[in-house]
Amino acid sequence: MTEVRAFIAILAIIIGTLFSLIGVLGMIRLPDPYARLHATGKIGVYGSVLLLVAAATWTPLGWGRAIFLIVILIVAGPVSAHAISSAAHRINLPMKDPIRDDLLEARKRESSNVEFFE
Amino acid sequence: MPGEGGTRHIMRELLINIATIALVLHIGMMGVVVWYIWRGKTIADRLIGVDLVTTVLVSIFVLLSIVQFDSIFIDLALPLAALAFISTIALAKYLADEQVF
């Protein structure tokens, strides 16, 4: 049973570290902040959660605190990424080679409607 | 059974070695992210880096709990993750509206 737990922990550590390495590499290499957020979202959701699975199977931790921290990470990661990207779009940071920008069109339409009603 | 204890010992040594290598990699990644914040192409990139440093620090605490075989580091990582979430939300609000409240 100890071998199985150690095997699961080794597998989770290797996969989680690979996700973190790929995320940091994408943060260095990708061109604009929105694409960088796409890469760094993987570190919080996959890297840390898989390392927590490894810690919960191996150490005398109990799954309660590990599942609480996993839920915090899974809920907080996408919310903070959305907040950062929304703030970056609000201060008009440029996108590299955008095909279409739906949010910008919606904001323009909304501001023109407000001017029309006022 | 003579072979079973040996296998268990080998797996434990392998796990500790792999966790130590992963710990060194994560500390190197945190150095890269701190350099990235210092370079700072745009203001949103610095905010991404501040969010990412705390996430990598949570990973470092979890790996320390595996290496040291101690669960006290999970208790340290728990409020760190919660405070990082709140501070990232507040800083993004400040970046977008130029005021917090």
Backbone of each chain as ProteinMPNN parsed JSONL, in Angstrom:
{"seq_chain_A": "MTEVRAFIAILAIIIGTLFSLIGVLGMIRLPDPYARLHATGKIGVYGSVLLLVAAATWTPLGWGRAIFLIVILIVAGPVSAHAISSAAHRINLPMKDPIRDDLLEARKRESSNVEFFE", "coords_chain_A": {"N_chain_A": [[0.838, -1.198, 0.0], [1.994, 1.201, 0.712], [3.766, 1.457, -1.403], [1.997, 1.921, -3.528], [0.86, 4.368, -2.805], [3.165, 5.968, -2.821], [3.815, 5.745, -5.528], [1.626, 7.013, -6.783], [2.033, 9.581, -5.744], [4.554, 10.235, -6.836], [3.936, 10.268, -9.589], [2.043, 12.364, -9.664], [3.607, 14.52, -8.788], [5.488, 14.74, -10.875], [3.877, 15.315, -13.143], [2.602, 17.686, -12.311], [4.811, 19.415, -11.953], [5.705, 19.552, -14.583], [3.526, 20.9, -15.777], [3.796, 23.369, -14.447], [6.302, 24.224, -15.38], [5.785, 24.477, -18.138], [3.889, 26.496, -18.025], [5.369, 28.718, -16.976], [7.228, 28.997, -19.01], [5.515, 29.681, -21.125], [4.62, 32.121, -20.112], [6.919, 33.636, -20.38], [7.348, 33.605, -23.154], [5.023, 34.257, -24.677], [3.121, 36.743, -26.582], [1.342, 38.965, -25.701], [-0.44, 40.447, -22.813], [-2.902, 39.067, -22.443], [-2.63, 36.554, -23.664], [-0.541, 35.693, -22.074], [-1.825, 35.447, -19.621], [-3.46, 33.296, -20.245], [-1.539, 31.3, -20.29], [-0.501, 31.337, -17.653], [-2.643, 30.63, -16.108], [-2.73, 27.902, -16.011], [-0.83, 27.125, -14.15], [-1.761, 27.687, -11.568], [-4.112, 26.132, -11.471], [-3.602, 23.478, -12.409], [-0.859, 22.772, -11.759], [-0.352, 23.387, -8.928], [-2.539, 22.057, -7.789], [-2.138, 19.37, -8.483], [0.268, 18.892, -7.14], [-0.692, 19.196, -4.562], [-2.405, 16.993, -4.416], [-0.491, 14.989, -4.456], [0.816, 15.566, -2.001], [-1.276, 15.11, -0.223], [-1.767, 12.383, -0.541], [0.621, 11.33, 0.367], [1.788, 12.556, 2.788], [1.082, 12.675, 6.398], [-1.602, 14.065, 6.412], [-4.375, 14.179, 6.005], [-7.374, 14.416, 4.146], [-8.994, 16.628, 4.377], [-8.012, 19.36, 4.802], [-6.481, 19.501, 2.488], [-8.389, 19.257, 0.415], [-9.849, 21.528, 0.935], [-7.959, 23.533, 0.354], [-7.532, 22.929, -2.337], [-10.052, 23.537, -3.407], [-10.113, 26.29, -2.858], [-7.993, 27.124, -4.56], [-8.933, 26.332, -7.119], [-11.279, 27.829, -7.372], [-10.332, 30.466, -7.009], [-8.301, 30.95, -8.881], [-9.2, 31.16, -11.764], [-10.968, 33.332, -11.349], [-9.324, 35.467, -10.485], [-7.682, 35.643, -12.728], [-9.539, 36.434, -14.667], [-10.206, 38.917, -13.578], [-7.769, 40.335, -13.814], [-7.42, 40.328, -16.623], [-9.696, 41.699, -17.439], [-9.217, 44.193, -16.268], [-6.904, 44.907, -17.682], [-7.98, 45.129, -20.233], [-9.664, 47.247, -19.77], [-7.95, 49.42, -19.367], [-7.071, 49.72, -21.905], [-4.933, 48.138, -23.01], [-2.991, 46.992, -25.734], [-3.929, 44.334, -27.969], [-2.172, 41.673, -29.523], [-2.272, 41.197, -32.906], [-5.281, 40.967, -33.22], [-8.186, 39.076, -34.077], [-10.927, 39.504, -33.788], [-12.637, 41.785, -31.583], [-14.767, 41.445, -29.331], [-15.542, 42.453, -26.846], [-14.665, 45.097, -26.867], [-16.256, 46.192, -28.912], [-18.752, 45.849, -27.71], [-18.491, 47.534, -25.499], [-18.198, 50.0, -26.78], [-20.722, 50.175, -28.028], [-22.368, 50.204, -25.817], [-21.549, 52.591, -24.506], [-22.274, 54.474, -26.445], [-25.024, 54.13, -26.439], [-25.614, 55.059, -23.874], [-24.932, 57.765, -24.145], [-26.839, 58.416, -26.022], [-29.274, 58.059, -24.618], [-28.914, 59.887, -22.595]], "CA_chain_A": [[0.0, 0.0, 0.0], [2.901, 2.342, 0.703], [4.296, 1.604, -2.759], [0.977, 2.531, -4.395], [0.769, 5.79, -2.455], [4.374, 6.646, -3.306], [3.745, 5.815, -6.987], [0.68, 8.084, -7.131], [2.65, 10.859, -5.41], [5.605, 10.518, -7.824], [3.287, 10.63, -10.861], [1.428, 13.689, -9.541], [4.663, 15.543, -8.713], [6.105, 14.931, -12.194], [2.947, 15.987, -14.06], [2.396, 19.053, -11.845], [6.0, 20.224, -12.246], [5.715, 19.813, -16.032], [2.56, 21.968, -16.038], [4.342, 24.651, -13.991], [7.378, 24.63, -16.291], [5.199, 24.932, -19.394], [3.245, 27.781, -17.77], [6.353, 29.795, -16.876], [7.778, 29.178, -20.359], [4.537, 30.441, -21.897], [4.597, 33.498, -19.638], [8.06, 34.363, -20.939], [7.425, 33.64, -24.608], [3.831, 34.69, -25.403], [3.33, 38.141, -26.954], [0.613, 40.039, -25.037], [-0.865, 40.024, -21.473], [-4.034, 38.138, -22.445], [-2.067, 35.232, -23.932], [0.248, 35.293, -20.907], [-2.776, 34.963, -18.613], [-3.858, 31.956, -20.664], [-0.509, 30.336, -19.896], [-0.288, 31.26, -16.206], [-3.778, 30.004, -15.436], [-2.48, 26.466, -15.83], [0.031, 26.844, -12.998], [-2.566, 27.648, -10.368], [-5.163, 25.122, -11.434], [-3.091, 22.111, -12.565], [0.394, 22.503, -11.058], [-0.499, 23.371, -7.474], [-3.519, 21.058, -7.363], [-1.533, 18.028, -8.561], [1.214, 18.77, -6.025], [-1.48, 18.982, -3.348], [-2.841, 15.593, -4.422], [0.671, 14.206, -4.03], [1.05, 15.767, -0.575], [-2.354, 14.504, 0.561], [-1.618, 10.922, -0.53], [1.877, 10.879, 0.97], [2.057, 12.997, 4.151], [-0.043, 12.456, 7.337], [-2.268, 15.353, 6.31], [-5.828, 14.136, 5.985], [-7.807, 15.034, 2.901], [-9.857, 17.775, 4.609], [-7.336, 20.606, 4.488], [-6.042, 19.478, 1.082], [-9.53, 19.537, -0.461], [-10.19, 22.939, 1.145], [-7.01, 24.349, -0.408], [-7.787, 22.689, -3.765], [-11.253, 24.31, -3.784], [-9.706, 27.705, -2.906], [-7.186, 27.385, -5.757], [-9.72, 26.187, -8.347], [-12.218, 28.951, -7.482], [-9.682, 31.772, -7.028], [-7.429, 31.133, -10.034], [-9.875, 31.763, -12.906], [-11.574, 34.623, -11.019], [-8.296, 36.513, -10.503], [-7.237, 35.812, -14.119], [-10.541, 37.248, -15.344], [-10.106, 40.29, -13.082], [-6.591, 40.986, -14.401], [-7.61, 40.572, -18.06], [-10.694, 42.75, -17.579], [-8.554, 45.468, -15.969], [-6.003, 45.229, -18.791], [-8.794, 45.6, -21.354], [-10.246, 48.531, -19.406], [-6.985, 50.495, -19.58], [-6.763, 49.714, -23.33], [-3.682, 47.517, -23.434], [-3.237, 46.458, -27.073], [-3.851, 42.907, -28.246], [-1.327, 41.446, -30.696], [-2.987, 40.591, -34.033], [-6.615, 40.472, -32.861], [-9.089, 38.761, -35.179], [-12.067, 40.369, -33.477], [-12.629, 42.196, -30.185], [-16.184, 41.592, -29.022], [-15.752, 43.271, -25.653], [-14.495, 46.506, -27.243], [-17.465, 46.597, -29.634], [-19.864, 45.944, -26.756], [-18.311, 48.732, -24.684], [-18.516, 51.169, -27.618], [-22.164, 50.235, -28.232], [-22.979, 50.599, -24.55], [-21.296, 54.006, -24.235], [-23.072, 55.269, -27.375], [-26.401, 54.088, -25.957], [-25.736, 55.95, -22.718], [-24.958, 59.131, -24.641], [-28.11, 58.623, -26.698], [-30.353, 58.239, -23.649], [-28.736, 61.108, -21.814]], "C_chain_A": [[0.873, 1.249, 0.0], [3.478, 2.581, -0.675], [3.287, 2.293, -3.664], [0.854, 4.019, -4.102], [1.988, 6.561, -2.954], [4.346, 6.783, -4.822], [2.797, 6.923, -7.438], [1.31, 9.447, -6.866], [3.727, 11.232, -6.421], [4.998, 10.981, -9.144], [2.701, 12.042, -10.787], [2.488, 14.785, -9.486], [5.241, 15.806, -10.093], [5.167, 15.694, -13.121], [2.722, 17.442, -13.634], [3.587, 19.954, -12.124], [6.101, 20.514, -13.736], [4.727, 20.92, -16.392], [3.115, 23.326, -15.626], [5.446, 25.136, -14.924], [6.815, 25.163, -17.598], [4.519, 26.29, -19.203], [4.229, 28.926, -17.693], [7.005, 30.059, -18.234], [6.825, 29.977, -21.239], [4.448, 31.881, -21.445], [5.771, 34.291, -20.197], [7.871, 34.595, -22.43], [6.225, 34.277, -25.308], [3.788, 36.216, -25.54], [2.596, 39.185, -26.123], [0.027, 39.54, -23.711], [-2.009, 39.022, -21.452], [-3.559, 36.711, -22.714], [-1.22, 34.753, -22.76], [-0.652, 34.814, -19.784], [-3.289, 33.577, -18.958], [-2.819, 30.916, -20.24], [-0.41, 30.213, -18.379], [-1.479, 30.691, -15.458], [-3.564, 28.534, -15.167], [-1.675, 26.167, -14.572], [-0.802, 26.744, -11.73], [-3.51, 26.466, -10.318], [-4.573, 23.71, -11.528], [-1.846, 21.845, -11.733], [0.228, 22.369, -9.557], [-1.46, 22.285, -7.016], [-2.936, 19.651, -7.435], [-0.489, 17.843, -7.463], [0.475, 18.569, -4.71], [-2.03, 17.569, -3.264], [-1.702, 14.685, -3.972], [0.907, 14.344, -2.534], [-0.023, 15.086, 0.265], [-2.264, 12.991, 0.554], [-0.388, 10.489, 0.243], [2.014, 11.283, 2.431], [0.878, 12.677, 5.073], [-0.888, 13.698, 7.467], [-3.759, 15.215, 6.545], [-6.31, 14.917, 4.781], [-8.602, 16.31, 3.125], [-9.218, 19.089, 4.221], [-6.894, 20.659, 3.036], [-7.201, 19.814, 0.158], [-9.978, 20.99, -0.294], [-9.264, 23.839, 0.327], [-7.191, 24.157, -1.913], [-9.0, 23.503, -4.228], [-10.922, 25.802, -3.847], [-8.948, 28.008, -4.189], [-8.036, 27.329, -7.019], [-10.709, 27.34, -8.497], [-11.465, 30.26, -7.722], [-8.86, 31.998, -8.287], [-8.116, 31.752, -11.235], [-10.488, 33.116, -12.604], [-10.523, 35.727, -11.068], [-7.758, 36.721, -11.913], [-8.231, 36.667, -14.899], [-10.479, 38.694, -14.887], [-8.927, 41.014, -13.705], [-6.825, 41.29, -15.875], [-8.664, 41.642, -18.295], [-10.103, 44.122, -17.286], [-7.622, 45.873, -17.102], [-6.786, 45.707, -20.003], [-9.392, 46.967, -21.065], [-9.264, 49.675, -19.634], [-6.404, 50.449, -20.989], [-5.347, 49.242, -23.637], [-3.909, 46.846, -24.78], [-3.11, 44.935, -27.126], [-2.99, 42.721, -29.485], [-2.111, 40.635, -31.714], [-4.375, 40.073, -33.641], [-7.447, 40.164, -34.093], [-10.377, 39.565, -35.0], [-12.041, 40.655, -31.991], [-14.074, 42.491, -29.789], [-16.422, 42.525, -27.857], [-15.625, 44.757, -25.967], [-15.717, 47.02, -27.983], [-18.649, 46.755, -28.684], [-19.734, 47.194, -25.904], [-18.632, 49.992, -25.49], [-20.025, 51.325, -27.783], [-22.864, 50.72, -26.961], [-22.767, 52.085, -24.264], [-22.095, 54.883, -25.186], [-24.532, 55.255, -26.964], [-26.603, 55.027, -24.784], [-25.783, 57.401, -23.162], [-26.296, 59.454, -25.317], [-29.233, 58.863, -25.699], [-30.165, 59.482, -22.808], [-28.94, 62.33, -22.716]], "O_chain_A": [[0.533, 2.245, -0.639], [3.668, 3.723, -1.092], [3.653, 3.146, -4.472], [0.756, 4.836, -5.018], [1.857, 7.679, -3.453], [4.79, 7.796, -5.362], [3.111, 7.682, -8.355], [1.149, 10.37, -7.664], [3.824, 12.389, -6.829], [5.463, 11.947, -9.75], [2.839, 12.825, -11.727], [2.303, 15.856, -10.064], [5.466, 16.96, -10.458], [5.597, 16.617, -13.811], [2.656, 18.332, -14.481], [3.416, 21.117, -12.489], [6.532, 21.599, -14.125], [5.037, 21.783, -17.213], [2.943, 24.315, -16.338], [5.521, 26.327, -15.228], [7.292, 26.172, -18.118], [4.558, 27.137, -20.096], [3.988, 29.99, -18.263], [7.299, 31.206, -18.572], [7.253, 30.84, -22.006], [4.231, 32.777, -22.26], [5.64, 35.486, -20.462], [8.197, 35.672, -22.929], [6.37, 34.79, -26.417], [4.356, 36.919, -24.704], [3.182, 40.233, -25.848], [-0.007, 38.331, -23.486], [-2.088, 38.202, -20.536], [-4.023, 35.768, -22.073], [-1.175, 33.557, -22.472], [-0.299, 33.88, -19.064], [-3.53, 32.766, -18.064], [-3.168, 29.793, -19.876], [-0.251, 29.107, -17.862], [-1.351, 30.306, -14.295], [-4.129, 27.973, -14.228], [-1.81, 25.093, -13.986], [-0.597, 25.847, -10.912], [-3.7, 25.86, -9.263], [-5.007, 22.824, -10.792], [-1.763, 20.815, -11.065], [0.619, 21.359, -8.973], [-1.24, 21.657, -5.98], [-3.199, 18.825, -6.561], [-0.369, 16.751, -6.907], [0.957, 17.851, -3.834], [-2.118, 17.0, -2.176], [-1.908, 13.739, -3.211], [1.171, 13.349, -1.858], [0.268, 14.548, 1.334], [-2.643, 12.356, 1.537], [-0.355, 9.362, 0.739], [2.331, 10.43, 3.259], [-0.224, 12.431, 4.583], [-0.898, 14.33, 8.524], [-4.354, 16.054, 7.222], [-5.739, 15.949, 4.428], [-8.871, 17.027, 2.162], [-9.77, 19.85, 3.427], [-6.922, 21.72, 2.412], [-7.025, 20.577, -0.792], [-10.431, 21.617, -1.252], [-9.716, 24.788, -0.313], [-7.025, 25.103, -2.683], [-8.98, 24.091, -5.309], [-11.372, 26.506, -4.752], [-9.21, 29.018, -4.842], [-7.888, 28.175, -7.9], [-10.964, 27.791, -9.614], [-11.891, 31.079, -8.537], [-8.73, 33.14, -8.727], [-7.663, 32.795, -11.707], [-10.538, 33.977, -13.483], [-10.774, 36.798, -11.619], [-7.411, 37.844, -12.276], [-7.834, 37.518, -15.694], [-10.672, 39.607, -15.689], [-9.05, 42.177, -14.09], [-6.478, 42.373, -16.345], [-8.552, 42.417, -19.245], [-10.432, 45.101, -17.957], [-7.549, 47.051, -17.45], [-6.326, 46.589, -20.729], [-9.609, 47.761, -21.98], [-9.662, 50.767, -20.04], [-5.368, 51.06, -21.253], [-4.639, 49.865, -24.428], [-4.932, 46.184, -24.96], [-2.295, 44.337, -26.424], [-3.066, 43.528, -30.41], [-2.56, 39.526, -31.427], [-4.625, 38.87, -33.72], [-7.414, 40.922, -35.062], [-10.855, 40.216, -35.929], [-11.492, 39.873, -31.215], [-14.545, 43.624, -29.894], [-17.377, 43.301, -27.859], [-16.36, 45.581, -25.424], [-16.177, 48.134, -27.734], [-19.452, 47.677, -28.829], [-20.732, 47.852, -25.61], [-19.248, 50.929, -24.98], [-20.559, 52.431, -27.697], [-23.802, 51.516, -27.005], [-23.694, 52.769, -23.829], [-22.559, 55.948, -24.778], [-25.222, 56.262, -27.121], [-27.623, 55.71, -24.692], [-26.568, 58.189, -22.634], [-26.819, 60.564, -25.217], [-30.055, 59.758, -25.892], [-31.141, 60.075, -22.35], [-28.834, 63.465, -22.251]]}, "seq_chain_B": "MPGEGGTRHIMRELLINIATIALVLHIGMMGVVVWYIWRGKTIADRLIGVDLVTTVLVSIFVLLSIVQFDSIFIDLALPLAALAFISTIALAKYLADEQVF", "coords_chain_B": {"N_chain_B": [[8.765, -11.462, 4.134], [11.472, -10.676, 2.228], [11.879, -8.977, 0.064], [9.992, -6.971, 0.014], [10.227, -4.865, 1.88], [12.544, -3.707, 0.918], [11.688, -2.71, -1.587], [9.837, -0.828, -0.719], [11.494, 0.958, 0.617], [13.088, 1.823, -1.516], [11.16, 3.107, -3.124], [10.4, 5.182, -1.405], [12.804, 6.646, -1.158], [13.097, 7.396, -3.84], [10.84, 9.01, -4.178], [11.419, 11.113, -2.387], [13.719, 12.14, -3.592], [12.743, 12.977, -6.132], [10.88, 14.882, -5.319], [12.614, 16.74, -4.186], [14.075, 17.578, -6.429], [11.981, 18.744, -7.883], [11.385, 20.781, -6.114], [13.686, 22.398, -6.277], [13.441, 23.164, -8.964], [11.055, 24.643, -8.81], [11.865, 26.763, -7.164], [13.731, 27.971, -8.842], [11.958, 28.703, -10.901], [10.499, 30.625, -9.5], [12.441, 32.58, -9.19], [12.758, 33.318, -11.88], [10.238, 34.432, -12.365], [10.26, 36.599, -10.609], [12.317, 38.107, -11.74], [10.944, 38.707, -14.07], [8.871, 40.324, -13.152], [10.421, 42.493, -12.356], [11.463, 43.339, -14.811], [9.097, 43.96, -16.324], [7.124, 44.549, -18.745], [4.469, 45.664, -19.36], [1.992, 47.213, -17.201], [0.054, 45.37, -16.521], [1.42, 43.0, -16.858], [3.148, 43.019, -14.696], [1.287, 42.725, -12.673], [0.3, 40.169, -13.265], [2.633, 38.756, -12.722], [2.929, 39.17, -9.934], [0.689, 37.828, -8.984], [1.438, 35.286, -9.796], [3.767, 34.706, -8.378], [2.89, 34.222, -5.752], [1.353, 31.945, -6.223], [3.286, 30.091, -7.067], [4.72, 30.052, -4.733], [2.925, 28.801, -2.988], [3.025, 26.263, -4.173], [5.696, 25.678, -3.544], [5.587, 25.498, -0.754], [3.927, 23.254, -0.502], [5.543, 21.287, -1.665], [7.642, 21.378, 0.167], [6.331, 20.336, 2.381], [6.084, 17.713, 1.525], [8.769, 16.898, 1.303], [9.807, 17.322, 3.899], [8.078, 15.704, 5.278], [5.859, 16.663, 6.757], [2.96, 18.276, 7.87], [2.596, 20.912, 8.495], [3.235, 22.891, 6.734], [1.201, 23.015, 4.9], [-0.738, 24.315, 6.354], [0.452, 26.792, 6.387], [0.317, 27.437, 3.677], [-2.369, 27.73, 3.163], [-3.667, 30.262, 4.23], [-2.04, 31.908, 2.712], [-2.772, 31.476, 0.017], [-5.43, 32.382, 0.105], [-5.12, 35.107, 0.855], [-3.62, 36.005, -1.319], [-5.453, 35.823, -3.392], [-7.375, 37.769, -2.597], [-5.786, 40.105, -2.566], [-5.001, 40.236, -5.243], [-7.452, 40.679, -6.529], [-8.11, 43.19, -5.429], [-5.959, 44.768, -6.376], [-6.358, 44.575, -9.148], [-8.821, 45.846, -9.398], [-8.037, 48.38, -8.584], [-6.277, 48.987, -10.645], [-8.002, 49.088, -12.837], [-10.021, 51.03, -12.249], [-8.719, 53.105, -11.031], [-9.172, 53.565, -8.391], [-9.856, 52.033, -5.239], [-12.213, 51.508, -3.733]], "CA_chain_B": [[9.186, -11.262, 2.727], [12.626, -9.769, 2.257], [11.932, -8.023, -1.026], [8.98, -5.916, 0.093], [10.784, -3.722, 2.578], [13.488, -3.052, 0.017], [10.938, -1.936, -2.576], [9.251, 0.321, -0.042], [12.578, 1.896, 0.871], [13.494, 2.428, -2.794], [10.128, 4.053, -3.561], [10.445, 6.367, -0.549], [13.98, 7.435, -1.566], [12.811, 7.982, -5.165], [9.878, 10.102, -3.998], [12.081, 12.268, -1.768], [14.619, 12.747, -4.578], [11.969, 13.686, -7.157], [10.31, 16.085, -4.703], [13.684, 17.732, -4.013], [14.348, 18.158, -7.749], [10.864, 19.624, -8.207], [11.518, 21.97, -5.264], [14.721, 23.255, -6.879], [12.862, 23.739, -10.191], [10.081, 25.677, -8.472], [12.572, 27.945, -6.682], [14.251, 28.609, -10.053], [10.845, 29.364, -11.58], [10.139, 31.84, -8.775], [13.435, 33.581, -9.567], [12.424, 33.799, -13.226], [9.051, 35.288, -12.294], [10.661, 37.866, -9.965], [13.007, 38.874, -12.787], [9.938, 39.146, -15.022], [8.211, 41.49, -12.544], [11.359, 43.607, -12.363], [11.558, 43.856, -16.174], [7.837, 44.652, -16.399], [6.779, 45.166, -20.035], [3.334, 46.543, -19.099], [1.572, 47.157, -15.795], [-0.696, 44.135, -16.314], [2.38, 41.903, -16.716], [3.622, 43.005, -13.311], [0.212, 42.168, -11.848], [0.323, 38.728, -13.511], [3.779, 38.186, -12.013], [2.662, 39.165, -8.488], [-0.226, 36.714, -8.75], [2.107, 34.01, -10.047], [4.746, 34.443, -7.313], [2.221, 33.582, -4.624], [0.951, 30.594, -6.607], [4.482, 29.239, -7.036], [5.093, 29.907, -3.321], [2.058, 27.742, -2.463], [3.601, 25.0, -4.637], [6.93, 25.423, -2.801], [5.202, 25.032, 0.583], [3.417, 21.884, -0.602], [6.695, 20.402, -1.874], [8.37, 21.285, 1.443], [5.624, 19.398, 3.253], [6.394, 16.346, 1.081], [10.173, 16.573, 1.598], [9.992, 17.249, 5.348], [7.055, 14.786, 5.809], [5.248, 17.443, 7.814], [1.795, 18.939, 7.261], [2.447, 22.285, 8.987], [3.402, 23.815, 5.619], [-0.11, 23.197, 4.271], [-1.385, 25.379, 7.119], [1.004, 28.074, 5.934], [-0.091, 27.716, 2.301], [-3.806, 28.018, 3.097], [-3.938, 31.7, 4.235], [-1.306, 32.578, 1.633], [-3.59, 31.415, -1.201], [-6.61, 33.237, 0.278], [-4.709, 36.509, 0.816], [-3.189, 36.333, -2.677], [-6.682, 36.042, -4.172], [-7.983, 39.057, -2.24], [-4.93, 41.216, -2.986], [-5.049, 40.348, -6.699], [-8.715, 41.32, -6.898], [-8.04, 44.613, -5.072], [-5.037, 45.473, -7.271], [-6.964, 44.676, -10.47], [-9.83, 46.907, -9.301], [-7.323, 49.661, -8.553], [-5.719, 49.218, -11.978], [-9.038, 49.411, -13.808], [-10.806, 52.214, -11.934], [-7.842, 54.058, -10.352], [-9.557, 53.695, -6.983], [-10.16, 50.683, -4.77], [-13.634, 51.396, -3.39]], "C_chain_B": [[10.348, -10.273, 2.683], [12.562, -8.682, 1.191], [11.049, -6.81, -0.825], [9.519, -4.668, 0.78], [11.767, -2.957, 1.717], [12.789, -2.194, -1.016], [10.359, -0.669, -1.948], [10.317, 1.392, 0.198], [13.007, 2.614, -0.41], [12.458, 3.452, -3.256], [10.165, 5.324, -2.72], [11.631, 7.268, -0.934], [13.736, 8.137, -2.896], [11.867, 9.161, -5.035], [10.553, 11.333, -3.4], [13.008, 12.946, -2.769], [13.852, 13.545, -5.624], [11.346, 14.954, -6.585], [11.377, 17.156, -4.495], [14.028, 18.396, -5.335], [13.24, 19.126, -8.149], [10.912, 20.9, -7.376], [12.553, 22.937, -5.818], [14.182, 23.922, -8.147], [11.879, 24.856, -9.858], [10.772, 26.937, -7.936], [13.205, 28.701, -7.859], [13.162, 29.337, -10.819], [10.433, 30.632, -10.861], [11.162, 32.945, -9.038], [13.157, 34.17, -10.934], [11.243, 34.759, -13.178], [9.374, 36.624, -11.634], [11.444, 38.741, -10.935], [12.021, 39.452, -13.779], [9.169, 40.338, -14.482], [9.132, 42.705, -12.611], [11.504, 44.191, -13.76], [10.294, 44.609, -16.545], [7.496, 45.312, -17.712], [5.612, 46.141, -19.887], [2.942, 46.384, -17.632], [0.793, 45.875, -15.517], [0.25, 42.939, -16.181], [2.944, 41.841, -15.308], [2.571, 42.422, -12.385], [0.125, 40.652, -12.025], [1.466, 38.079, -12.729], [3.564, 38.129, -10.515], [1.698, 38.043, -8.126], [0.503, 35.378, -8.846], [3.133, 33.685, -8.97], [4.072, 33.744, -6.13], [1.764, 32.161, -4.959], [2.137, 29.634, -6.559], [4.948, 29.034, -5.594], [4.214, 28.868, -2.622], [2.59, 26.369, -2.89], [4.865, 24.656, -3.866], [6.603, 24.932, -1.389], [4.708, 23.591, 0.544], [4.563, 20.898, -0.814], [7.543, 20.29, -0.611], [7.667, 20.344, 2.399], [5.863, 17.958, 2.82], [7.811, 15.975, 1.504], [10.381, 16.399, 3.098], [9.046, 16.263, 6.026], [6.331, 15.438, 6.986], [4.104, 18.226, 7.199], [1.619, 20.366, 7.753], [2.55, 23.28, 7.838], [2.096, 24.018, 4.859], [-0.881, 24.286, 5.011], [-0.818, 26.743, 6.773], [0.498, 28.432, 4.546], [-1.544, 28.147, 2.209], [-4.108, 29.521, 3.189], [-3.172, 32.458, 3.16], [-2.125, 32.6, 0.352], [-4.791, 32.352, -1.076], [-6.225, 34.711, 0.188], [-4.246, 36.925, -0.57], [-4.395, 36.606, -3.568], [-7.257, 37.427, -3.884], [-7.122, 40.22, -2.731], [-4.914, 41.359, -4.496], [-6.327, 41.024, -7.166], [-8.661, 42.82, -6.606], [-7.121, 45.371, -6.022], [-5.609, 45.585, -8.675], [-8.053, 45.745, -10.491], [-9.171, 48.277, -9.302], [-6.746, 49.994, -9.916], [-6.794, 49.653, -12.958], [-9.689, 50.757, -13.512], [-10.004, 53.348, -11.327], [-8.37, 54.441, -8.982], [-9.959, 52.294, -6.524], [-11.639, 50.548, -4.472], [-14.442, 52.428, -4.144]], "O_chain_B": [[10.18, -9.12, 3.081], [13.114, -7.597, 1.373], [11.294, -5.75, -1.4], [9.294, -3.549, 0.317], [11.83, -1.729, 1.764], [13.228, -1.079, -1.301], [10.382, 0.407, -2.545], [10.069, 2.582, 0.004], [13.256, 3.819, -0.416], [12.816, 4.533, -3.723], [9.984, 6.422, -3.246], [11.49, 8.488, -1.025], [14.102, 9.298, -3.078], [12.052, 10.189, -5.687], [10.304, 12.457, -3.836], [13.088, 14.174, -2.808], [14.249, 14.657, -5.972], [11.283, 15.98, -7.262], [11.089, 18.348, -4.611], [14.248, 19.606, -5.392], [13.513, 20.199, -8.688], [10.535, 21.972, -7.852], [12.335, 24.148, -5.832], [14.434, 25.104, -8.381], [11.856, 25.889, -10.526], [10.329, 28.051, -8.214], [13.213, 29.932, -7.872], [13.378, 30.437, -11.328], [10.06, 31.614, -11.502], [10.798, 34.119, -9.103], [13.299, 35.376, -11.136], [11.24, 35.78, -13.865], [8.842, 37.661, -12.031], [11.27, 39.959, -10.963], [12.221, 40.558, -14.281], [8.842, 41.26, -15.229], [8.68, 43.816, -12.889], [11.653, 45.404, -13.904], [10.359, 45.743, -17.018], [7.567, 46.538, -17.806], [5.737, 47.313, -20.243], [3.482, 45.54, -16.916], [0.855, 45.342, -14.409], [-0.064, 41.975, -15.483], [3.194, 40.758, -14.778], [2.896, 41.715, -11.431], [-0.098, 39.926, -11.056], [1.306, 37.004, -12.15], [3.963, 37.158, -9.873], [1.857, 37.385, -7.098], [0.226, 34.453, -8.083], [3.356, 32.511, -8.671], [4.616, 32.791, -5.574], [1.78, 31.279, -4.1], [2.017, 28.508, -6.075], [5.5, 27.986, -5.258], [4.695, 28.134, -1.759], [2.612, 25.43, -2.095], [5.103, 23.488, -3.559], [7.278, 24.037, -0.879], [5.019, 22.797, 1.431], [4.573, 19.814, -0.232], [8.106, 19.229, -0.338], [8.323, 19.625, 3.153], [5.848, 17.059, 3.661], [8.042, 14.875, 2.005], [11.043, 15.456, 3.532], [9.185, 16.003, 7.222], [6.205, 14.852, 8.061], [4.257, 18.787, 6.114], [0.595, 20.985, 7.465], [2.022, 24.388, 7.932], [1.893, 25.064, 4.243], [-1.588, 25.083, 4.395], [-1.526, 27.746, 6.854], [0.27, 29.607, 4.259], [-1.919, 28.857, 1.275], [-4.766, 30.037, 2.285], [-3.6, 33.532, 2.737], [-2.175, 33.622, -0.333], [-5.14, 33.042, -2.035], [-6.912, 35.489, -0.475], [-4.449, 38.071, -0.968], [-4.365, 37.513, -4.4], [-7.589, 38.172, -4.807], [-7.645, 41.206, -3.249], [-4.823, 42.477, -5.003], [-6.302, 41.843, -8.085], [-9.104, 43.631, -7.42], [-7.442, 46.484, -6.437], [-5.376, 46.591, -9.345], [-8.198, 46.467, -11.477], [-9.664, 49.217, -9.926], [-6.725, 51.16, -10.309], [-6.54, 50.493, -13.821], [-9.891, 51.552, -14.429], [-10.535, 54.44, -11.123], [-8.056, 55.515, -8.468], [-10.358, 51.464, -7.341], [-12.269, 49.584, -4.905], [-15.661, 52.493, -3.988]]}, "name": "protein", "num_of_chains": 2, "seq": "MTEVRAFIAILAIIIGTLFSLIGVLGMIRLPDPYARLHATGKIGVYGSVLLLVAAATWTPLGWGRAIFLIVILIVAGPVSAHAISSAAHRINLPMKDPIRDDLLEARKRESSNVEFFEMPGEGGTRHIMRELLINIATIALVLHIGMMGVVVWYIWRGKTIADRLIGVDLVTTVLVSIFVLLSIVQFDSIFIDLALPLAALAFISTIALAKYLADEQVF"}
